[in-house]
Amino acid sequence: MFLALESTVIAHGLPYPQNLETARELERVARAYGVEPRTIAVLNGEIKVGLSDAELAQLAQARDVLKLSRRDLAVAVARQRTGATTVSATMWLARRAGIRVFATGGIGGVHRASGAAQTWDVSADLPELAQTPVAVVCAGAKAILDLPATLEWLETHGVPVLGYQTDDFPAFYSRSAGVPVPTRVDSADDAARIIQAHWDLGFTSGVLIGAPIPHEYETPREVIEPHIQRALSEADEQKISGNAVTPFLLKRLAELTGGESVQTNIALLKNNVAVAAEIAQALARLDAPTA
């Protein structure tokens, strides 16, 4: 029984040595819940579904690490580069390896409109959820995004969204985005039955499970939002675009909150791994033959 973990948080989401300490702790949490973790990355052109401790350390300290979505995997392999997988690449590689459940921090989504043209940038995570049958446990979408638009996109493309013990879609640092989830589940078994039924019906999309950060680690929306607005304005002023936007915003939020956002990020990652491990076990029980 395996649980997929992404590697972008190691290479691009957290500073060293917190990134390595967190990667090790997430794997320990998974094992404590009876599930074997598989952190996914590309090292020197070789796809790795599961990293040794030495490989985790290598990735945590490496420079010029590519940020890999699905489209970038072939480039990393062909050019023998090292790359950290985003949600989209991790989902695709997890499915390829037969892993059905994946824990991450927050998914990408529809970016907030910015600039004079008011154009919208849609993360590759969303199309991946629409076409790859993996259950993804997250703390919602990152708070720097347009969360109502993200949920609308998922609805349009037929991706079930479940709120784990919540009626509201989580907003990463905060427990609620102020937007209701279509379906609430109160246990891993309930979530697993819906996930299995979705795939048994022949649907090929993923299922998104939003698990809110524990109360004691939450940063309320009214506290984090001014920092988000400032970071977004700075990104616009500096003409930062594409896949450089999210790392820039997360780094600026860490600076603007005096490191509080980093600690919040680590707390929600650990909670998501615990929830995902319980769902992976529940799916395995559904597979077990009845006496």
Backbone as numpy.savetxt, mean C-alpha at the origin, in Angstrom:
# Nx Ny Nz CAx CAy CAz Cx Cy Cz
1.50 -20.66 3.66 0.65 -19.48 3.66 1.54 -18.24 3.66
1.39 -17.42 2.63 2.31 -16.30 2.45 1.56 -14.96 2.42
2.31 -13.92 2.74 1.79 -12.55 2.69 2.80 -11.69 1.95
2.35 -11.00 0.91 3.23 -10.14 0.13 3.41 -8.79 0.82
4.63 -8.27 0.75 4.95 -6.95 1.27 5.71 -6.19 0.19
5.43 -4.90 0.05 6.12 -4.11 -0.98 7.44 -3.57 -0.44
8.26 -3.07 -1.34 9.59 -2.61 -0.94 9.81 -1.12 -1.14
8.87 -0.42 -1.76 9.05 1.02 -1.94 9.17 1.74 -0.61
8.45 1.25 0.40 8.55 1.89 1.71 9.98 1.80 2.24
10.72 0.76 1.87 12.09 0.60 2.33 13.02 1.58 1.60
12.89 1.64 0.29 13.81 2.43 -0.53 13.42 3.89 -0.65
12.11 4.18 -0.62 11.66 5.54 -0.91 10.73 6.14 0.14
10.23 5.33 1.05 9.23 5.83 1.99 9.76 6.28 3.33
10.84 5.64 3.81 11.36 5.92 5.13 12.88 6.11 5.06
13.43 6.94 5.95 14.89 7.14 5.97 15.61 5.97 6.64
16.88 5.80 6.30 17.72 4.80 6.96 18.15 5.35 8.33
18.17 4.56 9.42 17.94 3.12 9.47 16.51 2.73 9.79
15.60 3.72 9.89 14.21 3.38 10.21 13.60 2.46 9.17
14.02 2.61 7.91 13.45 1.76 6.87 13.79 0.30 7.09
15.05 0.03 7.45 15.46 -1.36 7.69 14.81 -1.91 8.95
14.79 -1.12 10.01 14.15 -1.56 11.25 12.67 -1.87 11.02
12.01 -1.03 10.23 10.59 -1.24 9.95 10.37 -2.47 9.10
11.20 -2.66 8.06 11.07 -3.85 7.20 11.20 -5.12 8.02
12.16 -5.15 8.92 12.34 -6.33 9.78 11.15 -6.52 10.71
10.66 -5.41 11.27 9.54 -5.50 12.20 8.27 -5.98 11.49
8.03 -5.54 10.28 6.85 -5.98 9.54 6.90 -7.48 9.29
8.08 -7.98 8.97 8.21 -9.43 8.76 7.98 -10.18 10.08
8.46 -9.61 11.20 8.24 -10.24 12.50 6.75 -10.27 12.85
6.03 -9.19 12.55 4.60 -9.14 12.82 3.87 -10.23 12.04
4.19 -10.37 10.76 3.55 -11.40 9.94 3.78 -12.78 10.53
5.01 -13.06 10.92 5.32 -14.39 11.47 4.63 -14.61 12.81
4.49 -13.54 13.59 3.79 -13.67 14.88 2.34 -14.06 14.68
1.78 -13.71 13.52 0.40 -14.07 13.20 0.31 -15.36 12.38
1.42 -16.09 12.29 1.41 -17.41 11.66 1.47 -17.40 10.15
1.95 -16.29 9.57 2.03 -16.17 8.12 3.47 -15.85 7.73
3.93 -16.44 6.64 5.30 -16.20 6.18 5.34 -14.99 5.24
6.11 -13.95 5.60 6.16 -12.75 4.75 7.02 -12.97 3.52
6.67 -12.28 2.45 7.47 -12.29 1.23 7.60 -10.83 0.76
8.68 -10.18 1.17 8.96 -8.82 0.70 9.47 -8.91 -0.74
8.90 -8.11 -1.62 9.15 -8.24 -3.06 9.97 -7.06 -3.56
10.99 -7.36 -4.37 11.84 -6.32 -4.95 12.57 -6.91 -6.15
13.31 -6.06 -6.86 14.20 -6.51 -7.93 15.62 -6.11 -7.53
16.52 -7.10 -7.41 17.90 -6.84 -7.02 18.83 -7.20 -8.17
19.52 -6.20 -8.69 20.47 -6.42 -9.80 19.82 -7.20 -10.95
18.58 -6.85 -11.24 17.87 -7.46 -12.35 17.15 -8.75 -12.04
17.27 -9.25 -10.82 16.63 -10.51 -10.45 15.39 -10.24 -9.59
14.25 -10.74 -10.04 13.02 -10.59 -9.27 13.10 -11.44 -8.02
12.83 -10.83 -6.89 12.89 -11.52 -5.61 11.52 -11.48 -4.94
10.93 -12.63 -4.75 9.68 -12.73 -3.99 10.06 -13.31 -2.64
10.49 -12.43 -1.76 11.06 -12.83 -0.48 12.53 -12.44 -0.43
12.88 -11.61 0.55 14.26 -11.14 0.70 14.86 -11.69 1.98
16.14 -12.05 1.91 16.86 -12.43 3.11 17.13 -11.17 3.93
17.58 -11.36 5.18 17.87 -10.19 6.00 19.00 -9.36 5.38
19.98 -10.03 4.81 21.08 -9.32 4.16 20.58 -8.53 2.95
19.62 -9.09 2.23 19.06 -8.38 1.08 18.21 -7.20 1.51
17.48 -7.33 2.62 16.74 -6.19 3.17 17.70 -5.05 3.50
18.82 -5.40 4.14 19.81 -4.39 4.50 20.42 -3.75 3.26
20.67 -4.56 2.25 21.23 -4.04 1.00 20.28 -3.02 0.37
19.00 -3.38 0.31 18.02 -2.48 -0.30 17.85 -1.20 0.52
17.87 -1.33 1.84 17.66 -0.17 2.71 18.76 0.87 2.57
19.96 0.43 2.19 21.10 1.34 2.10 21.50 1.68 0.67
20.86 1.05 -0.30 21.25 1.24 -1.70 20.90 2.64 -2.18
21.67 3.12 -3.15 21.40 4.40 -3.78 20.90 4.15 -5.21
20.25 5.16 -5.76 19.74 5.07 -7.14 18.84 3.86 -7.35
17.99 3.60 -6.36 17.03 2.49 -6.46 15.84 2.96 -7.30
15.52 2.20 -8.34 14.38 2.54 -9.17 13.08 2.36 -8.38
12.10 3.17 -8.71 10.76 3.00 -8.16 9.93 2.31 -9.23
9.55 1.06 -8.96 9.01 0.20 -10.00 7.50 0.04 -9.91
6.81 0.48 -10.95 5.43 0.08 -11.16 5.46 -1.09 -12.16
4.31 -1.61 -12.54 4.26 -2.73 -13.48 5.06 -2.44 -14.75
4.92 -1.23 -15.29 5.54 -0.90 -16.57 7.07 -0.93 -16.51
7.64 -0.78 -15.30 9.09 -0.63 -15.16 9.82 -1.94 -14.91
9.09 -3.03 -14.68 9.74 -4.28 -14.30 10.68 -4.79 -15.39
10.25 -4.74 -16.64 11.09 -5.25 -17.72 12.38 -4.44 -17.85
12.29 -3.13 -17.65 13.48 -2.28 -17.72 14.48 -2.68 -16.64
14.00 -2.87 -15.41 14.88 -3.24 -14.30 15.54 -4.59 -14.54
14.77 -5.54 -15.06 15.31 -6.88 -15.32 16.32 -6.84 -16.45
15.96 -6.21 -17.56 16.84 -6.20 -18.74 18.15 -5.46 -18.49
18.08 -4.40 -17.68 19.28 -3.59 -17.43 19.97 -3.96 -16.12
19.48 -5.03 -15.49 20.09 -5.54 -14.25 20.18 -4.46 -13.18
19.09 -3.74 -13.02 19.01 -2.67 -12.02 18.35 -3.18 -10.74
18.53 -2.42 -9.69 17.85 -2.69 -8.43 16.66 -1.75 -8.33
15.51 -2.30 -7.98 14.31 -1.49 -7.89 13.40 -1.95 -6.77
12.68 -0.98 -6.19 11.70 -1.26 -5.15 10.31 -1.22 -5.77
9.49 -2.19 -5.42 8.18 -2.33 -6.05 7.12 -1.48 -5.36
6.34 -0.79 -6.18 5.16 -0.06 -5.70 4.00 -1.05 -5.54
2.83 -0.54 -5.20 1.66 -1.40 -5.06 1.38 -2.16 -6.35
1.41 -1.47 -7.49 1.04 -2.13 -8.74 2.00 -3.26 -9.08
3.30 -3.02 -8.97 4.28 -4.06 -9.29 4.23 -5.20 -8.28
4.04 -4.86 -7.00 3.97 -5.90 -5.97 2.75 -6.79 -6.19
1.61 -6.20 -6.53 0.42 -7.00 -6.81 0.66 -7.97 -7.95
1.24 -7.45 -9.04 1.45 -8.29 -10.22 2.40 -9.45 -9.92
3.48 -9.16 -9.20 4.45 -10.20 -8.87 3.91 -11.16 -7.83
3.09 -10.66 -6.89 2.47 -11.55 -5.91 1.54 -12.53 -6.61
0.72 -12.03 -7.52 -0.18 -12.90 -8.27 0.61 -13.95 -9.06
1.70 -13.51 -9.69 2.56 -14.42 -10.45 3.13 -15.53 -9.56
3.37 -15.21 -8.28 3.92 -16.19 -7.34 2.84 -16.97 -6.59
1.57 -16.70 -6.88 0.49 -17.41 -6.23 0.13 -16.90 -4.84
0.52 -15.66 -4.53 0.19 -15.07 -3.23 -1.07 -14.23 -3.37
-2.04 -14.45 -2.50 -3.35 -13.84 -2.67 -3.59 -12.60 -1.83
-2.75 -12.37 -0.82 -2.98 -11.24 0.09 -1.70 -10.41 0.19
-1.87 -9.11 0.22 -0.76 -8.16 0.18 -1.06 -7.04 1.17
-0.08 -6.70 2.01 -0.23 -5.59 2.96 0.67 -4.44 2.55
0.12 -3.25 2.53 0.90 -2.05 2.22 0.48 -0.94 3.18
1.08 0.25 3.01 0.69 1.37 3.86 -0.58 1.99 3.35
-0.48 2.69 2.24 -1.65 3.27 1.58 -1.49 3.14 0.09
-2.58 2.94 -0.60 -2.50 2.83 -2.06 -2.36 4.23 -2.67
-1.86 4.25 -3.92 -1.95 5.47 -4.70 -3.38 5.64 -5.19
-3.65 6.76 -5.80 -5.02 6.99 -6.26 -5.08 8.14 -7.23
-6.18 8.85 -7.19 -6.35 10.03 -8.04 -5.73 11.21 -7.30
-4.73 11.84 -7.91 -4.09 12.98 -7.27 -5.02 14.19 -7.28
-4.84 15.06 -6.32 -5.61 16.29 -6.29 -5.24 17.15 -7.50
-6.21 17.83 -8.05 -5.94 18.70 -9.19 -4.98 19.79 -8.77
-4.02 20.09 -9.65 -3.05 21.14 -9.35 -2.64 21.84 -10.63
-2.15 23.04 -10.48 -1.69 23.78 -11.64 -2.84 24.44 -12.39
-2.49 25.28 -13.35 -3.50 26.03 -14.08 -4.42 25.14 -14.90
-3.87 24.03 -15.40 -4.66 23.15 -16.27 -5.66 22.30 -15.49
-5.44 22.18 -14.16 -6.34 21.38 -13.33 -6.49 19.96 -13.89
-5.37 19.33 -14.20 -5.39 17.97 -14.70 -5.28 16.98 -13.55
-5.72 15.75 -13.77 -5.70 14.74 -12.73 -4.73 13.61 -13.11
-3.91 13.23 -12.14 -2.95 12.15 -12.31 -3.51 10.94 -11.58
-3.63 9.81 -12.28 -4.16 8.59 -11.69 -3.02 7.59 -11.50
-2.84 7.14 -10.27 -1.78 6.18 -9.97 -1.98 4.86 -10.70
-0.87 4.21 -11.04 -0.94 2.88 -11.65 -1.50 1.84 -10.70
-1.56 2.17 -9.40 -2.14 1.23 -8.43 -3.61 0.93 -8.74
-4.34 1.93 -9.22 -5.77 1.74 -9.45 -6.07 0.78 -10.60
-5.47 0.96 -11.79 -5.70 -0.04 -12.83 -5.26 -1.44 -12.43
-4.21 -1.51 -11.61 -3.76 -2.84 -11.15 -4.83 -3.50 -10.29
-5.43 -2.73 -9.41 -6.51 -3.26 -8.59 -7.68 -3.72 -9.46
-7.88 -3.06 -10.58 -9.00 -3.40 -11.46 -8.76 -4.67 -12.26
-7.50 -5.14 -12.35 -7.22 -6.27 -13.24 -6.44 -7.41 -12.61
-6.00 -7.27 -11.36 -5.18 -8.32 -10.74 -5.84 -8.83 -9.47
-6.19 -10.12 -9.42 -6.94 -10.66 -8.28 -6.08 -10.93 -7.05
-5.76 -9.87 -6.34 -5.04 -9.94 -5.07 -5.79 -9.07 -4.08
-5.92 -9.54 -2.85 -6.55 -8.74 -1.79 -5.50 -7.83 -1.18
-5.78 -6.54 -1.16 -4.82 -5.54 -0.70 -5.34 -4.88 0.58
-4.57 -5.02 1.65 -4.92 -4.40 2.93 -4.09 -3.13 3.08
-4.76 -2.02 3.33 -4.07 -0.73 3.42 -4.80 0.15 4.43
-4.18 1.30 4.74 -4.84 2.29 5.59 -5.54 3.31 4.71
-6.24 2.80 3.70 -6.90 3.66 2.74 -5.91 4.16 1.70
-6.27 5.24 1.02 -5.35 5.87 0.09 -4.60 6.98 0.82
-3.42 7.31 0.31 -2.61 8.33 0.97 -3.38 9.64 1.07
-3.25 10.31 2.21 -4.04 11.51 2.50 -3.73 12.66 1.57
-2.63 12.58 0.84 -2.26 13.65 -0.11 -3.09 13.58 -1.39
-3.96 12.55 -1.51 -4.72 12.32 -2.73 -6.14 12.86 -2.63
-6.85 12.80 -3.75 -8.27 13.12 -3.79 -9.01 11.83 -3.48
-9.40 11.66 -2.22 -9.95 10.38 -1.79 -11.35 10.10 -2.33
-12.27 11.06 -2.38 -13.57 10.77 -3.01 -13.42 10.36 -4.48
-12.54 11.04 -5.21 -12.34 10.69 -6.62 -11.72 9.30 -6.76
-10.84 8.94 -5.82 -10.23 7.61 -5.84 -11.28 6.52 -5.64
-12.18 6.73 -4.70 -13.25 5.76 -4.47 -14.19 5.67 -5.67
-14.47 6.80 -6.30 -15.31 6.79 -7.50 -14.65 5.98 -8.61
-13.35 6.15 -8.77 -12.61 5.40 -9.80 -12.74 3.89 -9.53
-12.55 3.50 -8.28 -12.62 2.07 -7.94 -14.03 1.52 -8.18
-15.04 2.31 -7.85 -16.42 1.87 -8.09 -16.66 1.68 -9.59
-16.23 2.65 -10.40 -16.43 2.57 -11.84 -15.80 1.32 -12.44
-14.67 0.90 -11.88 -13.93 -0.23 -12.43 -14.18 -1.53 -11.67
-15.21 -1.54 -10.83 -15.68 -2.80 -10.24 -14.80 -3.40 -9.17
-14.06 -2.56 -8.44 -13.20 -3.07 -7.36 -13.94 -2.98 -6.03
-14.22 -4.12 -5.37 -14.86 -4.05 -4.06 -13.96 -3.35 -3.04
-14.56 -2.47 -2.24 -13.83 -1.77 -1.19 -14.50 -2.10 0.14
-13.73 -2.69 1.05 -14.25 -3.10 2.34 -13.62 -2.24 3.43
-14.41 -1.83 4.40 -13.88 -1.13 5.56 -13.73 -2.11 6.70
-12.51 -2.29 7.20 -12.26 -3.28 8.25 -12.58 -2.67 9.61
-13.71 -3.08 10.16 -14.20 -2.58 11.44 -14.40 -1.05 11.42
-14.83 -0.57 10.26 -15.09 0.86 10.12 -16.15 1.09 9.06
-16.90 2.18 9.21 -17.88 2.58 8.21 -17.33 3.64 7.26
-16.14 4.15 7.58 -15.54 5.23 6.79 -14.26 4.76 6.11
-13.99 5.31 4.93 -12.75 4.99 4.24 -11.60 5.68 4.99
-10.57 4.92 5.37 -9.46 5.54 6.10 -8.68 6.51 5.22
-8.00 7.46 5.87 -7.23 8.46 5.15 -5.77 8.44 5.61
-5.19 7.23 5.64 -3.77 7.04 5.93 -3.44 7.50 7.35
-3.02 8.74 7.55 -2.67 9.24 8.88 -3.90 9.34 9.78
-5.08 9.46 9.18 -6.32 9.67 9.93 -7.25 8.48 9.73
-8.11 8.25 10.71 -8.98 7.08 10.66 -10.12 7.23 9.65
-10.45 8.48 9.29 -11.57 8.68 8.37 -11.25 9.75 7.35
-11.65 9.47 6.10 -11.55 10.47 5.04 -12.82 11.29 4.91
-13.80 10.98 5.76 -15.08 11.66 5.66 -15.95 11.12 4.54
-15.57 9.93 4.03 -16.30 9.30 2.93 -16.65 7.87 3.37
-17.91 7.45 3.26 -18.27 6.09 3.70 -17.73 5.02 2.78
-17.45 3.85 3.35 -17.08 2.70 2.53 -18.36 2.00 2.08
-18.33 1.34 0.92 -19.53 0.64 0.45 -19.93 -0.51 1.36
-18.93 -1.21 1.94 -19.20 -2.40 2.73 -18.29 -2.44 3.94
-18.89 -2.69 5.10 -18.12 -2.86 6.34 -17.97 -4.34 6.64
-16.79 -4.75 7.10 -16.57 -6.11 7.60 -16.00 -5.98 9.01
-16.41 -6.89 9.88 -15.96 -6.79 11.27 -15.02 -7.90 11.69
-14.65 -8.77 10.76 -13.71 -9.84 11.10 -12.97 -10.28 9.85
-11.84 -10.95 10.08 -11.07 -11.49 8.96 -11.87 -12.55 8.21
-12.66 -13.33 8.94 -13.46 -14.38 8.29 -14.51 -13.76 7.37
-15.14 -12.68 7.81 -16.13 -12.00 6.98 -15.48 -11.46 5.71
-14.33 -10.83 5.87 -13.61 -10.30 4.71 -13.22 -11.42 3.75
-12.73 -12.52 4.29 -12.28 -13.64 3.45 -13.43 -14.24 2.66
-14.61 -14.35 3.27 -15.76 -14.91 2.54 -16.13 -14.03 1.35
-16.08 -12.71 1.54 -16.41 -11.81 0.44 -15.34 -11.88 -0.65
-14.08 -11.90 -0.26 -12.97 -11.99 -1.22 -13.10 -13.27 -2.04
-13.33 -14.40 -1.35 -13.43 -15.68 -2.05 -14.65 -15.71 -2.97
-15.78 -15.17 -2.50 -16.98 -15.14 -3.34 -16.76 -14.29 -4.58
-16.07 -13.19 -4.44 -15.77 -12.31 -5.58 -15.02 -13.08 -6.66
-14.01 -13.82 -6.25 -13.21 -14.57 -7.24 -13.95 -15.81 -7.74
-14.74 -16.44 -6.87 -15.52 -17.61 -7.30 -16.54 -17.23 -8.37
-17.01 -15.99 -8.31 -17.97 -15.53 -9.32 -17.31 -15.25 -10.67
-16.00 -15.33 -10.71 -15.28 -15.15 -11.96 -14.70 -13.77 -12.17
-14.84 -12.88 -11.18 -14.25 -11.55 -11.32 -12.73 -11.65 -11.19
-12.03 -10.82 -11.93 -10.57 -10.88 -11.94 -9.92 -9.65 -11.33
-10.69 -8.81 -10.68 -10.11 -7.64 -10.03 -9.62 -8.00 -8.64
-8.86 -7.09 -8.07 -8.48 -7.23 -6.68 -9.62 -6.81 -5.77
-9.38 -6.94 -4.47 -10.31 -6.46 -3.45 -9.50 -5.57 -2.50
-10.02 -4.40 -2.20 -9.31 -3.44 -1.35 -9.94 -3.44 0.04
-9.10 -3.64 1.05 -9.56 -3.63 2.44 -8.91 -2.45 3.15
-9.73 -1.51 3.61 -9.21 -0.34 4.32 -9.25 -0.57 5.82
-8.06 -0.61 6.43 -7.95 -0.81 7.88 -7.47 0.49 8.52
-8.28 1.16 9.30 -7.86 2.45 9.87 -6.74 2.29 10.88
-5.87 3.28 10.92 -4.79 3.30 11.90 -5.38 3.24 13.31
-4.74 2.52 14.25 -5.25 2.50 15.63 -5.39 3.90 16.20
-6.40 4.08 17.06 -6.73 5.40 17.60 -5.52 6.12 18.18
-4.69 5.38 18.93 -3.62 6.04 19.67 -2.52 6.62 18.77
-2.50 6.21 17.50 -1.47 6.70 16.58 -2.01 7.67 15.54
-3.30 7.95 15.60 -3.93 8.76 14.56 -3.48 10.22 14.63
-3.30 10.83 13.45 -3.18 12.28 13.32 -4.47 12.78 12.69
-5.28 13.54 13.40 -6.58 13.97 12.86 -6.44 14.75 11.56
-7.46 14.66 10.72 -7.42 15.34 9.42 -7.18 16.84 9.54
-7.80 17.46 10.55 -7.66 18.91 10.67 -6.23 19.31 11.06
-5.47 18.37 11.62 -4.08 18.64 11.98 -3.16 18.45 10.79
-3.36 17.36 10.03 -2.45 17.05 8.93 -2.75 17.84 7.66
-4.01 18.25 7.47 -4.40 18.87 6.21 -3.63 20.15 5.88
-3.39 21.07 6.84 -2.60 22.26 6.48 -1.20 21.93 5.98
-0.60 20.89 6.57 0.73 20.47 6.11 0.66 19.89 4.70
-0.40 19.14 4.43 -0.58 18.58 3.08 -0.72 19.69 2.06
-1.53 20.68 2.38 -1.73 21.79 1.45 -0.42 22.53 1.18
0.38 22.73 2.20 1.66 23.41 2.01 2.59 22.57 1.14
2.66 21.26 1.41 3.53 20.39 0.62 3.08 20.34 -0.84
1.78 20.30 -1.07 1.26 20.30 -2.43 1.63 21.59 -3.17
1.52 22.73 -2.47 1.88 24.01 -3.09 3.35 24.05 -3.46
4.19 23.50 -2.59 5.62 23.48 -2.86 5.95 22.57 -4.04
5.25 21.43 -4.12 5.47 20.53 -5.25 5.09 21.21 -6.56
3.99 21.96 -6.52 3.54 22.67 -7.72 4.54 23.76 -8.11
5.02 24.49 -7.12 5.98 25.56 -7.38 7.29 25.01 -7.97
7.69 23.83 -7.50 8.95 23.23 -7.96 8.76 22.35 -9.20
7.50 22.32 -9.72 7.19 21.57 -10.93 7.56 20.08 -10.80
7.29 19.53 -9.64 7.52 18.10 -9.41 6.31 17.34 -9.93
6.54 16.30 -10.71 5.43 15.58 -11.34 5.73 14.09 -11.41
4.73 13.33 -11.89 4.90 11.90 -12.10 5.15 11.15 -10.80
5.97 10.08 -10.89 6.18 9.25 -9.70 7.11 9.89 -8.67
7.59 11.12 -8.95 8.40 11.84 -7.96 7.53 12.59 -6.96
6.23 12.72 -7.26 5.35 13.53 -6.41 5.20 12.92 -5.02
4.82 11.65 -4.95 4.54 11.04 -3.65 5.76 11.02 -2.74
6.95 10.59 -3.20 8.12 10.65 -2.30 8.41 12.06 -1.81
8.26 13.06 -2.69 8.49 14.44 -2.27 7.52 14.85 -1.17
6.23 14.56 -1.38 5.22 14.97 -0.42 5.41 14.28 0.93
5.72 12.98 0.90 5.93 12.26 2.15 7.14 12.79 2.91
8.20 13.12 2.17 9.39 13.69 2.82 9.08 15.05 3.44
8.35 15.90 2.70 8.01 17.21 3.23 7.09 17.12 4.44
6.16 16.15 4.40 5.27 15.99 5.56 6.06 15.56 6.79
7.06 14.71 6.59 7.90 14.31 7.71 8.62 15.52 8.30
9.09 16.41 7.43 9.78 17.61 7.89 8.82 18.57 8.59
7.65 18.75 7.99 6.69 19.72 8.52 6.07 19.27 9.84
6.00 17.96 10.06 5.41 17.44 11.30 6.46 17.06 12.33
7.71 17.39 12.05 8.77 17.07 13.00 8.97 15.59 13.19
8.73 14.82 12.14 8.91 13.37 12.20 7.69 12.59 12.65
6.64 13.29 13.09 5.44 12.60 13.58 4.80 11.75 12.48
4.79 12.25 11.24 4.16 11.50 10.16 4.88 10.19 9.89
6.20 10.15 10.13 6.96 8.91 9.94 6.53 7.86 10.96
6.40 8.28 12.22 5.98 7.33 13.26 4.56 6.84 13.02
3.71 7.72 12.52 2.35 7.32 12.18 2.36 6.31 11.05
3.20 6.56 10.06 3.33 5.64 8.93 3.74 4.25 9.39
4.72 4.18 10.27 5.19 2.88 10.77 4.09 2.16 11.53
3.34 2.89 12.35 2.26 2.27 13.12 1.18 1.68 12.24
0.80 2.40 11.20 -0.26 1.88 10.33 0.24 0.70 9.50
1.51 0.71 9.12 2.07 -0.44 8.40 1.99 -1.70 9.23
2.35 -1.61 10.49 2.32 -2.79 11.37 0.88 -3.28 11.55
-0.05 -2.35 11.71 -1.45 -2.74 11.86 -1.97 -3.42 10.59
-1.60 -2.90 9.44 -2.07 -3.49 8.18 -1.54 -4.91 7.99
-0.27 -5.13 8.37 0.30 -6.47 8.25 -0.45 -7.45 9.16
-0.78 -7.02 10.36 -1.52 -7.89 11.27 -2.90 -8.24 10.71
-3.62 -7.25 10.19 -4.94 -7.51 9.61 -4.82 -8.41 8.38
-3.84 -8.13 7.52 -3.66 -8.93 6.31 -3.32 -10.37 6.64
-2.49 -10.58 7.66 -2.13 -11.95 8.05 -3.35 -12.72 8.52
-4.23 -12.05 9.26 -5.45 -12.73 9.72 -6.36 -13.07 8.54
-6.42 -12.19 7.54 -7.24 -12.47 6.36 -6.64 -13.60 5.55
-5.32 -13.64 5.43 -4.66 -14.74 4.71 -4.96 -16.08 5.38
-4.94 -16.09 6.71 -5.28 -17.32 7.43 -6.74 -17.71 7.21
-7.63 -16.71 7.21 -9.05 -16.99 7.01 -9.31 -17.55 5.61
-8.61 -17.02 4.60 -8.74 -17.57 3.24 -8.24 -19.00 3.20
-7.16 -19.29 3.89 -6.64 -20.65 3.92 -7.64 -21.60 4.57
-8.33 -21.14 5.60 -9.35 -22.00 6.24 -10.48 -22.30 5.28
-10.85 -21.35 4.43 -11.90 -21.60 3.44 -11.48 -22.65 2.43
-10.18 -22.71 2.18 -9.65 -23.71 1.23 -9.56 -25.10 1.82
-9.50 -25.17 3.14 -9.29 -26.46 3.80 -10.49 -27.36 3.58
-10.25 -28.66 3.25 -11.38 -29.58 3.05 -12.15 -29.81 4.33
-13.45 -29.91 4.22 -14.27 -30.17 5.40 -14.31 -31.66 5.67
-14.40 -32.01 6.95 -14.40 -33.42 7.34 -15.68 -34.10 6.92
